[in-house]
Amino acid sequence: MIHYWSYILAPLGLAGMWMAGKKRRSGWLLSLFTQALWLAYAIQTKQYGFIVGTLSYAFVYVKNYMSWGKKND
């Protein structure tokens, strides 16, 4: 089952980016949630290189979520 995760996670990540592109702040939250799943995937499959990317993307998503909140609130 674990090898099917990437087929689920990739569309989730794209959906988050699409929502953010439509100026929906919740897109960053979906993207952040997806990174948590990618982290679990990396650990489960012992592909530890994914962890660096996952944490980097998560950092950017949190910063963008906070930044967009200041502009739109």
DRENVEXMI-166876 format. One record per residue: x, y, z of N, C-alpha, C in turn; residue in three letters; residue number from 1. Coordinates in steps of 0.05 Angstrom, whole numbers. Layout:
<vexse n_u="X" n_v="Y" n_w="Z" ca_u="X" ca_v="Y" ca_w="Z" c_u="X" c_v="Y" c_w="Z" resn="ALA" resi="NUM"/>
...
//
This chain:
<vexse n_u="16" n_v="-24" n_w="0" ca_u="0" ca_v="0" ca_w="0" c_u="17" c_v="25" c_w="0" resn="MET" resi="1"/>
<vexse n_u="40" n_v="24" n_w="13" ca_u="56" ca_v="48" ca_w="16" c_u="66" c_v="59" c_w="-10" resn="ILE" resi="2"/>
<vexse n_u="70" n_v="42" n_w="-30" ca_u="80" ca_v="53" ca_w="-56" c_u="58" c_v="68" c_w="-71" resn="HIS" resi="3"/>
<vexse n_u="33" n_v="66" n_w="-63" ca_u="12" ca_v="81" ca_w="-75" c_u="9" c_v="109" c_w="-64" resn="TYR" resi="4"/>
<vexse n_u="23" n_v="114" n_w="-42" ca_u="21" ca_v="141" ca_w="-29" c_u="27" c_v="163" c_w="-48" resn="TRP" resi="5"/>
<vexse n_u="48" n_v="160" n_w="-64" ca_u="56" ca_v="182" ca_w="-81" c_u="35" c_v="189" c_w="-102" resn="SER" resi="6"/>
<vexse n_u="18" n_v="170" n_w="-109" ca_u="-4" ca_v="175" ca_w="-128" c_u="-26" c_v="191" c_w="-114" resn="TYR" resi="7"/>
<vexse n_u="-27" n_v="190" n_w="-88" ca_u="-47" ca_v="205" ca_w="-73" c_u="-35" c_v="232" c_w="-64" resn="ILE" resi="8"/>
<vexse n_u="-10" n_v="232" n_w="-56" ca_u="2" ca_v="256" ca_w="-45" c_u="8" c_v="277" c_w="-67" resn="LEU" resi="9"/>
<vexse n_u="16" n_v="269" n_w="-90" ca_u="21" ca_v="288" ca_w="-112" c_u="-4" c_v="305" c_w="-119" resn="ALA" resi="10"/>
<vexse n_u="-27" n_v="293" n_w="-123" ca_u="-51" ca_v="309" ca_w="-129" c_u="-59" c_v="327" c_w="-105" resn="PRO" resi="11"/>
<vexse n_u="-55" n_v="317" n_w="-81" ca_u="-61" ca_v="334" ca_w="-58" c_u="-43" c_v="360" c_w="-58" resn="LEU" resi="12"/>
<vexse n_u="-17" n_v="356" n_w="-63" ca_u="1" ca_v="378" ca_w="-64" c_u="-7" c_v="398" c_w="-87" resn="GLY" resi="13"/>
<vexse n_u="-14" n_v="387" n_w="-109" ca_u="-23" ca_v="404" ca_w="-132" c_u="-48" c_v="419" c_w="-125" resn="LEU" resi="14"/>
<vexse n_u="-67" n_v="406" n_w="-111" ca_u="-91" ca_v="419" ca_w="-103" c_u="-86" c_v="442" c_w="-85" resn="ALA" resi="15"/>
<vexse n_u="-67" n_v="438" n_w="-66" ca_u="-59" ca_v="460" ca_w="-48" c_u="-48" c_v="484" c_w="-63" resn="GLY" resi="16"/>
<vexse n_u="-30" n_v="478" n_w="-83" ca_u="-18" ca_v="500" ca_w="-98" c_u="-39" c_v="514" c_w="-115" resn="MET" resi="17"/>
<vexse n_u="-58" n_v="498" n_w="-126" ca_u="-79" ca_v="510" ca_w="-143" c_u="-96" c_v="529" c_w="-125" resn="TRP" resi="18"/>
<vexse n_u="-103" n_v="520" n_w="-101" ca_u="-119" ca_v="536" ca_w="-83" c_u="-104" c_v="562" c_w="-75" resn="MET" resi="19"/>
<vexse n_u="-78" n_v="559" n_w="-70" ca_u="-62" ca_v="583" ca_w="-63" c_u="-61" c_v="602" c_w="-87" resn="ALA" resi="20"/>
<vexse n_u="-59" n_v="591" n_w="-111" ca_u="-59" ca_v="608" ca_w="-135" c_u="-85" c_v="622" c_w="-139" resn="GLY" resi="21"/>
<vexse n_u="-106" n_v="611" n_w="-129" ca_u="-133" ca_v="624" ca_w="-130" c_u="-137" c_v="643" c_w="-107" resn="LYS" resi="22"/>
<vexse n_u="-115" n_v="648" n_w="-92" ca_u="-115" ca_v="667" ca_w="-69" c_u="-132" c_v="656" c_w="-46" resn="LYS" resi="23"/>
<vexse n_u="-133" n_v="630" n_w="-44" ca_u="-147" ca_v="618" ca_w="-21" c_u="-126" c_v="610" c_w="0" resn="ARG" resi="24"/>
<vexse n_u="-126" n_v="623" n_w="22" ca_u="-106" ca_v="619" ca_w="43" c_u="-106" c_v="589" c_w="52" resn="ARG" resi="25"/>
<vexse n_u="-128" n_v="576" n_w="50" ca_u="-130" ca_v="548" ca_w="59" c_u="-113" c_v="530" c_w="41" resn="SER" resi="26"/>
<vexse n_u="-105" n_v="539" n_w="18" ca_u="-87" ca_v="524" ca_w="1" c_u="-60" c_v="518" c_w="15" resn="GLY" resi="27"/>
<vexse n_u="-51" n_v="538" n_w="30" ca_u="-26" ca_v="534" ca_w="44" c_u="-29" c_v="513" c_w="66" resn="TRP" resi="28"/>
<vexse n_u="-52" n_v="513" n_w="79" ca_u="-57" ca_v="492" ca_w="100" c_u="-58" c_v="464" c_w="88" resn="LEU" resi="29"/>
<vexse n_u="-72" n_v="462" n_w="65" ca_u="-73" ca_v="436" ca_w="51" c_u="-44" c_v="427" c_w="43" resn="LEU" resi="30"/>
<vexse n_u="-29" n_v="446" n_w="33" ca_u="-1" ca_v="439" ca_w="25" c_u="15" c_v="431" c_w="49" resn="SER" resi="31"/>
<vexse n_u="11" n_v="444" n_w="72" ca_u="26" ca_v="438" ca_w="96" c_u="18" c_v="410" c_w="106" resn="LEU" resi="32"/>
<vexse n_u="-8" n_v="404" n_w="106" ca_u="-18" ca_v="377" ca_w="113" c_u="-5" c_v="356" c_w="96" resn="PHE" resi="33"/>
<vexse n_u="-4" n_v="362" n_w="70" ca_u="8" ca_v="343" ca_w="51" c_u="38" c_v="338" c_w="58" resn="THR" resi="34"/>
<vexse n_u="52" n_v="358" n_w="67" ca_u="80" ca_v="354" ca_w="74" c_u="82" c_v="336" c_w="99" resn="GLN" resi="35"/>
<vexse n_u="63" n_v="337" n_w="117" ca_u="63" ca_v="318" ca_w="140" c_u="61" c_v="290" c_w="129" resn="ALA" resi="36"/>
<vexse n_u="44" n_v="286" n_w="109" ca_u="41" ca_v="259" ca_w="98" c_u="66" c_v="250" c_w="83" resn="LEU" resi="37"/>
<vexse n_u="79" n_v="269" n_w="69" ca_u="104" ca_v="263" ca_w="55" c_u="125" c_v="255" c_w="76" resn="TRP" resi="38"/>
<vexse n_u="125" n_v="268" n_w="99" ca_u="144" ca_v="262" ca_w="120" c_u="140" c_v="233" c_w="129" resn="LEU" resi="39"/>
<vexse n_u="115" n_v="226" n_w="134" ca_u="108" ca_v="198" ca_w="141" c_u="117" c_v="178" c_w="120" resn="ALA" resi="40"/>
<vexse n_u="112" n_v="186" n_w="95" ca_u="121" ca_v="169" ca_w="72" c_u="151" c_v="165" c_w="72" resn="TYR" resi="41"/>
<vexse n_u="166" n_v="187" n_w="76" ca_u="195" ca_v="185" ca_w="76" c_u="205" c_v="167" c_w="98" resn="ALA" resi="42"/>
<vexse n_u="194" n_v="169" n_w="121" ca_u="202" ca_v="153" ca_w="144" c_u="195" c_v="123" c_w="139" resn="ILE" resi="43"/>
<vexse n_u="170" n_v="119" n_w="130" ca_u="161" ca_v="92" ca_w="126" c_u="177" c_v="77" c_w="104" resn="GLN" resi="44"/>
<vexse n_u="184" n_v="91" n_w="83" ca_u="199" ca_v="78" ca_w="61" c_u="229" c_v="81" c_w="64" resn="THR" resi="45"/>
<vexse n_u="238" n_v="94" n_w="86" ca_u="266" ca_v="98" ca_w="91" c_u="280" c_v="114" c_w="70" resn="LYS" resi="46"/>
<vexse n_u="265" n_v="133" n_w="58" ca_u="276" ca_v="151" ca_w="38" c_u="281" c_v="178" c_w="52" resn="GLN" resi="47"/>
<vexse n_u="302" n_v="178" n_w="68" ca_u="307" ca_v="200" ca_w="86" c_u="314" c_v="227" c_w="72" resn="TYR" resi="48"/>
<vexse n_u="322" n_v="225" n_w="47" ca_u="327" ca_v="250" ca_w="32" c_u="302" c_v="267" c_w="29" resn="GLY" resi="49"/>
<vexse n_u="279" n_v="254" n_w="29" ca_u="253" ca_v="269" ca_w="27" c_u="249" c_v="287" c_w="51" resn="PHE" resi="50"/>
<vexse n_u="260" n_v="280" n_w="74" ca_u="255" ca_v="295" ca_w="98" c_u="265" c_v="324" c_w="96" resn="ILE" resi="51"/>
<vexse n_u="288" n_v="327" n_w="84" ca_u="299" ca_v="355" ca_w="80" c_u="280" c_v="371" c_w="63" resn="VAL" resi="52"/>
<vexse n_u="271" n_v="360" n_w="41" ca_u="253" ca_v="374" ca_w="23" c_u="226" c_v="379" c_w="37" resn="GLY" resi="53"/>
<vexse n_u="216" n_v="360" n_w="51" ca_u="191" ca_v="363" ca_w="65" c_u="192" c_v="385" c_w="85" resn="THR" resi="54"/>
<vexse n_u="213" n_v="386" n_w="101" ca_u="216" ca_v="408" ca_w="121" c_u="219" c_v="435" c_w="108" resn="LEU" resi="55"/>
<vexse n_u="233" n_v="435" n_w="85" ca_u="237" ca_v="461" ca_w="71" c_u="211" c_v="471" c_w="60" resn="SER" resi="56"/>
<vexse n_u="196" n_v="453" n_w="47" ca_u="170" ca_v="461" ca_w="36" c_u="151" c_v="470" c_w="59" resn="TYR" resi="57"/>
<vexse n_u="151" n_v="455" n_w="81" ca_u="134" ca_v="462" ca_w="103" c_u="140" c_v="490" c_w="114" resn="ALA" resi="58"/>
<vexse n_u="166" n_v="496" n_w="115" ca_u="175" ca_v="523" ca_w="125" c_u="163" c_v="545" c_w="107" resn="PHE" resi="59"/>
<vexse n_u="166" n_v="541" n_w="81" ca_u="156" ca_v="560" ca_w="61" c_u="125" c_v="563" c_w="63" resn="VAL" resi="60"/>
<vexse n_u="111" n_v="540" n_w="66" ca_u="82" ca_v="541" ca_w="68" c_u="73" c_v="556" c_w="93" resn="TYR" resi="61"/>
<vexse n_u="86" n_v="551" n_w="115" ca_u="79" ca_v="565" ca_w="140" c_u="84" c_v="595" c_w="137" resn="VAL" resi="62"/>
<vexse n_u="107" n_v="603" n_w="126" ca_u="113" ca_v="631" ca_w="122" c_u="92" c_v="644" c_w="103" resn="LYS" resi="63"/>
<vexse n_u="85" n_v="631" n_w="82" ca_u="65" ca_v="642" ca_w="63" c_u="38" c_v="644" c_w="76" resn="ASN" resi="64"/>
<vexse n_u="30" n_v="624" n_w="91" ca_u="4" ca_v="624" ca_w="105" c_u="3" c_v="648" c_w="124" resn="TYR" resi="65"/>
<vexse n_u="24" n_v="652" n_w="139" ca_u="25" ca_v="675" ca_w="158" c_u="26" c_v="701" c_w="143" resn="MET" resi="66"/>
<vexse n_u="41" n_v="703" n_w="122" ca_u="43" ca_v="727" ca_w="106" c_u="17" c_v="735" c_w="93" resn="SER" resi="67"/>
<vexse n_u="3" n_v="715" n_w="82" ca_u="-22" ca_v="720" ca_w="69" c_u="-43" c_v="729" c_w="89" resn="TRP" resi="68"/>
<vexse n_u="-41" n_v="719" n_w="113" ca_u="-61" ca_v="726" ca_w="134" c_u="-58" c_v="755" c_w="141" resn="GLY" resi="69"/>
<vexse n_u="-33" n_v="765" n_w="142" ca_u="-29" ca_v="793" ca_w="149" c_u="-40" c_v="812" c_w="127" resn="LYS" resi="70"/>
<vexse n_u="-37" n_v="803" n_w="102" ca_u="-46" ca_v="820" ca_w="80" c_u="-77" c_v="820" c_w="77" resn="LYS" resi="71"/>
<vexse n_u="-89" n_v="797" n_w="83" ca_u="-118" ca_v="793" ca_w="78" c_u="-135" c_v="797" c_w="102" resn="ASN" resi="72"/>
<vexse n_u="-124" n_v="799" n_w="126" ca_u="-140" ca_v="802" ca_w="150" c_u="-145" c_v="831" c_w="157" resn="ASP" resi="73"/>
//
